[in-house]
Amino acid sequence: MLTATYSVVAISVEQKNARNTLAKLQQSIRTIWKNFQEVDFASIEAAIQKLAQFDRFFHSRKLEKYVIPAIKNATHEIDPLLAELDALSAFCVRILQSLPQQVRLAFDQGLAKQKELRRAMELYCSNLQLRLVKEEQLLLPLVHQVLTGEEIFELGTQFLAEDGKKYEDQQAKAEN
């Protein structure tokens, strides 16, 4: 029971962290683009690096690594929702991959391309925000309906093992 409860808490904390980090990224993007006449391309490139880092975190969440595969194995009834979540992620990845080229164009071609770059960065964030909302409102409530108590317990066990490994890695880095 405790392990199953841990799995719910771990997902909740991870979702909250993702929402908070994404909100900070969105604010950072707004700040960078506040004045188009004074665009700082170093800040834009740093923001793109933060988006890429966030994307790696986003796709390494326990929800992505463990919960969604468990749900896929348990039922095909929510395949349309899972396909929609996958499509949102794929769209965001394509945006993220296009950003370095868009920075070069914005630098070379000026204001119109800068506005396109800003819209692309904002679109990336808004689509991931939409995915988080769909996960929280549509996917997570189904976990207890679709997965058995034993399967949820197994998820908690996987979460604990992953967290233990991360802790051991941090301890090893601290000792070196």
Secondary structure by P-SEA (a helix, b strand, c coil): caaaaaaaaaaaaaaaaaaaaaaaaaaaaaaaacccccccaaaaaaaaaaaaaaaaaaaaccccccaaaaaaaacccaaaaaaaaaaaaaaaaaaaaaaaaaaaaaacccaaaaaaaaaaaaaaaaaaaaaaaaaaccccccccccccaaaaaaaaaaaaaaaaaaaaaaaaaaac
